[in-house]
Amino acid sequence: MKSLLKLTPICVIAGLMLSGMDILIAAPLSFMYASLVAMIVDRFKFQECLDAALENLKHFLIVFLILELAYAVAECFMSTGVAASVINISLAAGLNAKSVAVVAFLLTCVLSTATGTSWGTFAACAPIFLWLNHIVGGNTLLTIGAIAGGSCFGDNIGLISDTTIVSSGIQQVEVIKRVRHQGVWSLLCLVSGAVIFYLASLGLSEVTAQASEAIAQIPEEVWQTLGEERPSAVTLLKLVKTGVPYYLVIPLVIVIATAVKGYSTLICLASGIISSLIFGFIAGTVTSLSGFFEVIYTGFSDAGGWSIAMMLWVGAFGGVMRLMNAFDPVAVLVARVVRKVRHLMFANSLLCLLGNAALSDEMAQIVTIGPIIKNITEENIVASKEDMYTLALRNATFSDAMGVLGSQLIPWHCYMGFFLGISASVYPLASGITAGDIISHNYFSMIAVASMLILTFTGWDRYIPLFKLPEEPKVYLKNDAAKYESR
């Protein structure tokens, strides 16, 4: 009974979000409820709950810095002509409604792998592709789903991604070996996602739009809304209409190049801001340093005004859930019911997905559930050192994939709040879009999560190079020791 009660905060936050309540209200209410449960069930004092919340928030500090820069990069790219140059180059290359989602998906896959950040990639690319999609008459939901999926691709496999590094570190495996283990699977998911986005776009127009004509069709009330809520979007559209030098795409190239060189995410994003200032001055789209600083200030303010406040409460909620060890009974149950090694590993993946849904944050899930699945594996499986390392590689992949990619299928997850906030911020016409709308069009994440679960449970992962898990009798459950050791 106590174990079930500890899991009820999940139902609370899920119910509040599904009822339509903003996560900025749902998260603090769920935090207070989780604290109440912890105080009643485990007799923790409120100060202990608060300390656990603050301890968990330490993991968010670097994310807050990245988030601030991510919003600033989005503002700079819109205001200085970087986004306009990408849009005009794409139009010149014949991009249309049928291809915009596919191109958005592939480009964000590359950028997120290079920068290691899904949040930064989404913030940098949303203003570019949402307005490009508007100009060519594409499907807004499809394009947002493509940007969201592509942004998370590199966060799951990028060598400099914080989730890749942390999930690998907890399982005590090398990052490069972990990336090699899941590499072919990730690429197959990428190709499958691109194909699905293309097929979903087949019914759209093949006519390449003229930017000036499309922009001229924007209603006056939309211009007024843009001017009030997102002045940089007005600047972006005007720059697209009047035209900017193609070399303004260089800041985006610099962001990718610095990431490929292995620099930190903060440096990559900062390079985008600095280079957009330099090339903006050269092109004449930046006329004063004070004006440019105002653009950065706007980005910082937008990040702090909603997203960071939301993440603070989500992180606090996750800290209390971790304090209660809410998932320990589930771990014990897993060890009792599974009959094969691959089924135990499948259960580990489900634990990661459940933890992500409960904590509403992928990093909180990684640091909370990661040690649990590591312990489940080591305490219940007999294997050689080499095979145990392979299982650890898969556990690291579970933590990251079910964290980053699984988040795309959880309506109340902080990712969804971020995506909705950014989309409505840079493209106010998307203000009525819901988390469910994004989820239903994020085909890449659906493919990745479903294939991970199916391949692990069935053993079909043996058909994916480097992705195969060792099977009985090479590895076996300790409960079956008598059967295998007697041979």
C-alpha positions as CSV (number, residue, x, y, z in Angstrom):
1,M,0.0,0.0,0.0
2,K,2.8,2.4,0.9
3,S,4.6,1.6,-2.4
4,L,1.5,2.4,-4.4
5,L,1.0,5.6,-2.4
6,K,4.5,6.8,-3.3
7,L,3.7,6.5,-7.0
8,T,0.5,8.5,-6.8
9,P,2.3,11.9,-7.4
10,I,2.8,10.6,-11.0
11,C,-1.0,10.3,-11.4
12,V,-1.4,13.8,-9.9
13,I,1.0,15.5,-12.3
14,A,-0.3,13.5,-15.2
15,G,-3.9,14.2,-14.4
16,L,-3.3,18.0,-14.0
17,M,-1.5,18.2,-17.3
18,L,-4.0,16.2,-19.2
19,S,-6.8,18.4,-17.7
20,G,-5.1,21.3,-19.5
21,M,-3.4,22.9,-16.6
22,D,-0.1,24.7,-17.4
23,I,2.9,22.8,-16.0
24,L,4.0,26.0,-14.2
25,I,1.0,25.4,-11.9
26,A,0.8,21.6,-12.1
27,A,4.5,21.1,-11.1
28,P,4.4,23.1,-7.9
29,L,1.1,21.4,-6.9
30,S,2.6,18.0,-7.6
31,F,5.7,18.9,-5.6
32,M,3.6,19.8,-2.6
33,Y,1.6,16.6,-2.9
34,A,4.8,14.5,-3.3
35,S,6.2,16.2,-0.2
36,L,3.0,15.5,1.7
37,V,3.2,11.8,0.7
38,A,6.9,11.6,1.8
39,M,6.0,13.2,5.1
40,I,3.1,10.8,5.8
41,V,4.5,7.5,4.4
42,D,8.2,7.8,5.3
43,R,7.9,10.5,8.1
44,F,10.3,12.9,6.4
45,K,10.3,16.4,7.6
46,F,9.4,19.1,5.1
47,Q,12.9,20.5,5.4
48,E,14.3,17.1,4.3
49,C,12.0,17.2,1.3
50,L,13.1,20.7,0.5
51,D,16.8,19.7,0.9
52,A,16.2,16.8,-1.5
53,A,14.6,19.1,-4.0
54,L,17.5,21.6,-3.8
55,E,20.0,18.7,-4.2
56,N,18.3,17.5,-7.3
57,L,18.3,21.0,-8.8
58,K,22.1,21.0,-8.8
59,H,21.8,18.9,-11.9
60,F,19.9,21.6,-13.6
61,L,22.4,24.5,-13.2
62,I,24.2,23.8,-16.5
63,V,20.9,23.3,-18.2
64,F,19.8,26.7,-17.1
65,L,22.9,28.3,-18.6
66,I,22.4,26.4,-21.8
67,L,18.7,27.5,-21.9
68,E,19.5,31.1,-21.4
69,L,22.0,31.0,-24.3
70,A,19.6,28.9,-26.4
71,Y,16.9,31.6,-26.2
72,A,19.5,34.3,-26.9
73,V,20.8,32.4,-30.0
74,A,17.2,32.2,-31.3
75,E,16.7,35.9,-30.9
76,C,20.1,36.7,-32.5
77,F,19.5,34.4,-35.5
78,M,16.1,36.0,-36.1
79,S,17.3,39.6,-35.7
80,T,20.6,39.6,-37.5
81,G,19.6,37.8,-40.7
82,V,21.1,34.3,-40.0
83,A,17.6,32.7,-40.1
84,A,16.6,34.8,-43.1
85,S,19.7,33.6,-45.0
86,V,18.9,29.9,-44.3
87,I,15.3,30.5,-45.4
88,N,16.3,32.3,-48.6
89,I,18.9,29.7,-49.5
90,S,16.4,26.9,-49.0
91,L,13.8,28.7,-51.2
92,A,16.5,29.2,-53.8
93,A,17.2,25.5,-53.7
94,G,13.6,24.8,-54.5
95,L,12.4,23.8,-51.0
96,N,8.6,23.5,-50.8
97,A,5.8,22.3,-48.5
98,K,6.5,18.7,-49.4
99,S,10.2,18.8,-48.4
100,V,10.4,21.4,-45.6
101,A,9.7,18.9,-42.7
102,V,12.2,16.4,-44.0
103,V,14.9,19.0,-44.4
104,A,14.1,20.4,-41.0
105,F,14.4,16.9,-39.5
106,L,17.7,16.1,-41.2
107,L,19.3,19.5,-40.4
108,T,18.3,19.4,-36.7
109,C,19.7,15.8,-36.5
110,V,23.1,17.1,-37.7
111,L,23.0,20.3,-35.5
112,S,21.9,18.4,-32.4
113,T,24.7,15.8,-32.9
114,A,27.2,18.6,-33.4
115,T,26.1,20.7,-30.4
116,G,24.9,18.0,-28.1
117,T,21.9,19.9,-27.1
118,S,18.3,19.4,-28.1
119,W,17.1,22.5,-26.4
120,G,19.6,24.7,-28.1
121,T,19.0,23.1,-31.5
122,F,15.2,23.5,-31.2
123,A,15.6,27.1,-30.1
124,A,18.0,27.9,-33.0
125,C,16.0,26.1,-35.7
126,A,12.4,26.7,-34.7
127,P,12.3,30.4,-35.9
128,I,14.0,29.4,-39.2
129,F,11.8,26.4,-40.1
130,L,8.5,27.5,-38.7
131,W,8.6,30.7,-40.7
132,L,10.0,28.9,-43.7
133,N,7.1,26.4,-43.3
134,H,4.7,29.4,-43.2
135,I,6.1,30.9,-46.4
136,V,5.9,27.6,-48.4
137,G,2.5,26.7,-47.0
138,G,3.5,23.6,-45.2
139,N,2.0,21.7,-42.3
140,T,3.0,23.5,-39.0
141,L,2.4,20.5,-36.8
142,L,4.5,18.2,-39.0
143,T,7.3,20.7,-39.1
144,I,7.3,21.2,-35.3
145,G,7.3,17.4,-34.9
146,A,10.3,17.1,-37.3
147,I,12.3,19.8,-35.5
148,A,11.5,18.2,-32.1
149,G,12.5,14.7,-33.2
150,G,15.7,15.9,-35.0
151,S,16.7,18.1,-32.0
152,C,16.6,15.0,-29.8
153,F,18.5,12.7,-32.1
154,G,21.9,14.2,-31.3
155,D,21.1,14.7,-27.7
156,N,20.8,10.9,-27.5
157,I,23.9,10.0,-29.4
158,G,26.1,13.1,-29.5
159,L,29.6,12.7,-28.0
160,I,29.3,16.1,-26.2
161,S,25.7,15.7,-25.0
162,D,25.3,16.0,-21.3
163,T,22.8,13.1,-21.2
164,T,25.1,10.8,-23.2
165,I,28.0,11.6,-20.9
166,V,26.0,11.3,-17.6
167,S,24.1,8.1,-18.6
168,S,27.4,6.5,-19.7
169,G,29.2,7.6,-16.6
170,I,26.5,6.1,-14.2
171,Q,26.8,2.7,-16.0
172,Q,30.6,3.1,-16.0
173,V,31.0,2.6,-19.7
174,E,33.1,4.7,-22.2
175,V,31.0,7.2,-24.2
176,I,32.6,6.3,-27.5
177,K,31.8,2.6,-27.0
178,R,28.3,3.5,-26.0
179,V,27.8,5.5,-29.2
180,R,29.3,2.7,-31.2
181,H,26.9,0.2,-29.6
182,Q,23.8,2.2,-30.6
183,G,25.1,3.9,-33.7
184,V,23.6,1.6,-36.4
185,W,20.3,1.5,-34.5
186,S,20.2,5.3,-34.3
187,L,21.0,5.7,-38.0
188,L,18.2,3.2,-38.9
189,C,15.8,5.2,-36.8
190,L,17.0,8.4,-38.5
191,V,16.4,7.0,-42.0
192,S,13.0,5.6,-41.0
193,G,12.0,8.9,-39.5
194,A,13.0,10.8,-42.6
195,V,11.0,8.4,-44.8
196,I,7.9,8.8,-42.6
197,F,8.1,12.6,-42.6
198,Y,8.4,12.5,-46.4
199,L,5.4,10.2,-46.8
200,A,3.4,12.4,-44.4
201,S,4.2,15.4,-46.6
202,L,3.2,13.8,-49.9
203,G,-0.2,15.5,-50.0
204,L,1.3,19.0,-49.7
205,S,2.1,21.5,-52.4
206,E,5.2,21.1,-54.6
207,V,5.1,24.7,-55.6
208,T,8.1,26.7,-54.4
209,A,6.7,29.8,-52.8
210,Q,8.0,33.3,-53.3
211,A,8.9,34.8,-49.9
212,S,7.6,38.3,-50.7
213,E,4.2,37.0,-51.8
214,A,3.8,34.7,-48.8
215,I,4.8,37.4,-46.3
216,A,2.5,39.9,-48.0
217,Q,-0.4,37.5,-47.2
218,I,0.1,37.7,-43.5
219,P,-2.9,39.4,-41.9
220,E,-2.5,42.8,-40.2
221,E,-3.6,41.5,-36.9
222,V,-0.8,38.9,-37.0
223,W,1.7,41.7,-37.6
224,Q,0.4,43.5,-34.6
225,T,0.7,40.4,-32.5
226,L,4.2,39.8,-33.7
227,G,5.2,43.4,-32.9
228,E,3.9,43.1,-29.4
229,E,5.0,39.5,-28.5
230,R,8.0,38.9,-30.8
231,P,9.6,41.9,-32.5
232,S,12.5,39.8,-33.7
233,A,10.1,37.7,-35.8
234,V,8.9,40.9,-37.5
235,T,12.6,41.7,-38.3
236,L,13.1,38.1,-39.6
237,L,10.2,38.3,-42.0
238,K,11.2,41.7,-43.3
239,L,14.8,40.5,-43.8
240,V,13.5,37.4,-45.7
241,K,11.3,39.7,-47.9
242,T,14.1,42.3,-48.7
243,G,16.8,39.7,-48.9
244,V,20.1,39.3,-47.0
245,P,23.6,38.1,-48.1
246,Y,24.0,34.4,-48.2
247,Y,27.2,34.6,-46.1
248,L,25.0,35.3,-43.0
249,V,24.5,31.5,-42.8
250,I,28.1,31.4,-41.5
251,P,27.2,31.8,-37.8
252,L,25.1,28.6,-38.1
253,V,28.0,26.8,-39.7
254,I,30.3,28.1,-37.0
255,V,28.0,26.6,-34.3
256,I,28.2,23.2,-36.0
257,A,31.9,23.4,-36.6
258,T,32.8,24.3,-33.0
259,A,30.7,21.4,-31.8
260,V,32.3,19.0,-34.2
261,K,35.7,20.1,-32.8
262,G,34.5,19.0,-29.4
263,Y,33.9,22.3,-27.6
264,S,31.3,22.5,-24.9
265,T,27.7,23.4,-25.6
266,L,28.1,26.8,-24.0
267,I,31.0,27.7,-26.2
268,C,29.1,26.4,-29.3
269,L,26.1,28.6,-28.5
270,A,28.2,31.6,-27.5
271,S,30.0,31.3,-30.9
272,G,26.7,31.6,-32.6
273,I,25.9,34.9,-30.7
274,I,29.3,36.4,-31.3
275,S,29.6,35.5,-35.0
276,S,26.0,36.7,-35.7
277,L,27.1,40.1,-34.2
278,I,30.2,40.2,-36.4
279,F,28.5,39.2,-39.6
280,G,25.5,41.3,-38.8
281,F,27.7,44.4,-38.6
282,I,29.3,43.4,-41.9
283,A,25.9,42.9,-43.6
284,G,24.4,46.0,-42.0
285,T,21.7,44.1,-40.2
286,V,23.2,45.1,-36.9
287,T,23.6,48.8,-36.5
288,S,24.6,49.3,-32.9
289,L,26.1,47.2,-30.1
290,S,23.4,48.5,-27.6
291,G,20.7,47.3,-30.0
292,F,22.3,43.8,-30.2
293,F,22.5,43.6,-26.4
294,E,18.8,44.3,-26.2
295,V,18.2,41.3,-28.5
296,I,20.3,39.1,-26.1
297,Y,18.4,40.6,-23.1
298,T,15.1,39.7,-24.7
299,G,16.3,36.1,-25.1
300,F,17.5,35.9,-21.5
301,S,14.2,37.4,-20.2
302,D,12.1,34.9,-22.2
303,A,14.1,32.0,-20.8
304,G,13.8,33.1,-17.2
305,G,10.2,34.2,-17.5
306,W,8.7,30.7,-18.0
307,S,11.0,27.9,-18.9
308,I,13.5,28.1,-16.1
309,A,10.7,28.7,-13.5
310,M,8.9,25.6,-14.9
311,M,12.1,23.5,-14.7
312,L,12.8,24.6,-11.1
313,W,9.5,23.1,-9.9
314,V,9.8,20.0,-12.1
315,G,13.3,19.4,-10.6
316,A,12.0,19.9,-7.1
317,F,9.3,17.3,-7.8
318,G,11.8,14.9,-9.0
319,G,14.0,15.4,-6.0
320,V,11.2,14.4,-3.6
321,M,10.3,11.3,-5.7
322,R,14.0,10.3,-5.5
323,L,14.0,10.9,-1.7
324,M,11.1,8.5,-1.2
325,N,12.9,5.8,-3.4
326,A,9.5,5.6,-5.1
327,F,10.7,3.1,-7.7
328,D,12.5,0.6,-5.4
329,P,9.4,-1.7,-5.1
330,V,9.1,-1.7,-8.8
331,A,12.8,-2.8,-9.1
332,V,12.1,-5.7,-6.7
333,L,9.1,-6.8,-8.6
334,V,11.0,-6.8,-11.9
335,A,13.6,-9.2,-10.4
336,R,10.8,-11.6,-9.3
337,V,8.7,-11.8,-12.5
338,V,11.3,-11.9,-15.4
339,R,12.4,-15.3,-16.7
340,K,15.0,-14.3,-19.3
341,V,17.9,-11.8,-19.4
342,R,16.5,-9.9,-22.3
343,H,13.2,-9.6,-20.5
344,L,15.0,-8.2,-17.5
345,M,16.7,-5.7,-19.8
346,F,13.3,-4.9,-21.3
347,A,12.0,-4.2,-17.8
348,N,14.9,-1.8,-17.3
349,S,13.9,0.2,-20.3
350,L,10.3,0.4,-19.0
351,L,11.6,1.6,-15.6
352,C,13.5,4.4,-17.4
353,L,10.4,5.4,-19.3
354,L,8.2,5.3,-16.2
355,G,10.8,7.2,-14.3
356,N,10.9,9.9,-17.0
357,A,7.1,10.2,-16.9
358,A,7.2,10.5,-13.1
359,L,10.0,13.0,-12.8
360,S,9.1,14.9,-16.0
361,D,12.8,15.5,-16.7
362,E,15.3,13.3,-18.6
363,M,18.3,14.2,-16.5
364,A,16.5,13.6,-13.2
365,Q,15.4,10.2,-14.6
366,I,19.0,9.3,-15.7
367,V,20.5,10.1,-12.3
368,T,17.6,8.5,-10.4
369,I,16.8,5.4,-12.4
370,G,20.2,4.8,-13.8
371,P,21.7,3.4,-10.5
372,I,18.6,1.3,-10.0
373,I,18.8,-0.5,-13.3
374,K,22.5,-0.9,-12.9
375,N,22.0,-2.6,-9.6
376,I,19.1,-4.8,-11.0
377,T,21.4,-6.0,-13.7
378,E,24.4,-6.7,-11.6
379,E,22.5,-8.4,-8.8
380,N,20.4,-10.7,-11.0
381,I,22.5,-11.7,-14.0
382,V,25.5,-14.0,-14.3
383,A,27.8,-13.1,-17.1
384,S,31.4,-12.7,-18.1
385,K,33.0,-9.3,-17.7
386,E,32.8,-8.7,-21.4
387,D,29.1,-9.6,-21.6
388,M,28.3,-7.6,-18.5
389,Y,29.9,-4.6,-20.1
390,T,27.6,-5.1,-23.1
391,L,24.6,-5.1,-20.8
392,A,25.9,-1.9,-19.2
393,L,26.1,-0.3,-22.6
394,R,22.5,-1.1,-23.2
395,N,21.5,0.2,-19.8
396,A,23.2,3.5,-20.6
397,T,21.4,3.6,-23.9
398,F,18.1,2.9,-22.1
399,S,18.7,5.8,-19.7
400,D,19.4,8.2,-22.4
401,A,17.0,7.1,-25.1
402,M,14.0,6.6,-22.8
403,G,15.0,10.0,-21.2
404,V,15.5,12.2,-24.2
405,L,13.4,10.4,-26.9
406,G,10.8,9.0,-24.4
407,S,10.2,12.6,-23.2
408,Q,8.8,13.3,-26.6
409,L,5.8,11.0,-25.9
410,I,5.0,12.4,-22.4
411,P,2.5,15.3,-22.5
412,W,3.5,16.8,-19.1
413,H,7.3,16.5,-19.6
414,C,9.3,19.7,-19.3
415,Y,10.5,19.1,-22.9
416,M,6.9,19.6,-24.1
417,G,6.6,22.8,-22.1
418,F,9.9,24.1,-23.7
419,F,8.9,23.2,-27.2
420,L,5.4,24.8,-26.8
421,G,7.0,27.9,-25.3
422,I,9.6,28.3,-28.0
423,S,7.2,27.6,-30.8
424,A,4.6,30.1,-29.6
425,S,7.4,32.6,-28.8
426,V,9.0,32.7,-32.2
427,Y,5.8,31.8,-34.2
428,P,2.7,33.2,-32.4
429,L,0.5,31.5,-34.9
430,A,1.4,28.3,-33.0
431,S,0.1,29.5,-29.7
432,G,-2.9,27.2,-29.9
433,I,-0.9,24.0,-30.4
434,T,-0.9,21.4,-27.6
435,A,1.6,18.9,-26.4
436,G,-0.5,16.2,-27.9
437,D,-0.3,17.8,-31.3
438,I,3.5,17.7,-31.2
439,I,3.6,14.1,-29.9
440,S,1.2,12.9,-32.6
441,H,3.6,14.2,-35.3
442,N,6.9,13.3,-33.8
443,Y,7.4,10.2,-35.9
444,F,11.1,9.8,-35.2
445,S,10.6,9.5,-31.4
446,M,7.8,7.0,-31.9
447,I,10.0,4.8,-34.1
448,A,13.0,5.1,-31.7
449,V,11.1,4.2,-28.5
450,A,9.0,1.5,-30.0
451,S,11.9,-0.2,-31.8
452,M,14.1,-0.1,-28.7
453,L,11.4,-1.9,-26.7
454,I,10.5,-4.4,-29.4
455,L,14.1,-5.3,-30.4
456,T,15.1,-5.8,-26.7
457,F,12.1,-7.9,-25.8
458,T,12.1,-10.1,-28.8
459,G,15.8,-10.5,-29.3
460,W,15.6,-9.1,-32.8
461,D,18.4,-6.7,-31.9
462,R,20.7,-9.5,-33.1
463,Y,19.9,-8.3,-36.6
464,I,21.2,-4.9,-35.9
465,P,25.1,-4.7,-36.2
466,L,26.8,-4.0,-32.8
467,F,23.4,-3.9,-31.0
468,K,23.0,-7.5,-30.1
469,L,22.6,-8.4,-26.4
470,P,24.2,-11.6,-25.1
471,E,21.7,-14.4,-24.6
472,E,21.4,-17.6,-22.7
473,P,23.4,-19.7,-22.0
474,K,26.2,-17.1,-22.2
475,V,24.4,-15.0,-19.7
476,Y,21.6,-16.1,-17.4
477,L,19.6,-15.1,-14.4
478,K,20.9,-16.1,-11.0
479,N,17.6,-17.8,-10.3
480,D,18.5,-20.2,-13.2
481,A,22.0,-20.9,-12.0
482,A,21.3,-24.5,-11.2
483,K,20.0,-25.2,-14.7
484,Y,23.0,-23.6,-16.5
485,E,25.8,-24.4,-14.2
486,S,25.0,-28.1,-14.2
487,R,25.8,-28.3,-17.9
